[in-house]
Amino acid sequence: METQLTHMATQTTETPGAIDRAKTFVHDVRNELGKVNWPTQNDLKSSTTVVFIFLALLGIIVGAMDLVLQNVVLWLFRLT
């Protein structure tokens, strides 16, 4: 019985509090952010340019489809 109580006494550890967990979380986040391979400024500029060009083309395509479908619907209503 005595060895069981001694064993139980050595195992009781307090769970970390909210502040300790927050500190650990921030520490882990900073470590992970250090591992990130950040893009260079030129990579970022070229990627942004590609996105803007794609959005412009997509806008033109959607606008053209809207115009065509609008005219089709108006033509159908004129027939009735």
Stockholm file with secondary structure:
# STOCKHOLM 1.0

chainA/1-80         METQLTHMATQTTETPGAIDRAKTFVHDVRNELGKVNWPTQNDLKSSTTVVFIFLALLGIIVGAMDLVLQNVVLWLFRLT
#=GR chainA/1-80 SS CHHHHHHHHHHCCCCCCHHHHHHHHHHHHHHHHHTCCCCCHHHHHHHHHHHHHHHHHHHHHHHHHHHHHHHHHHHHHHHC
#=GC SS_cons        CHHHHHHHHHHCCCCCCHHHHHHHHHHHHHHHHHTCCCCCHHHHHHHHHHHHHHHHHHHHHHHHHHHHHHHHHHHHHHHC
//
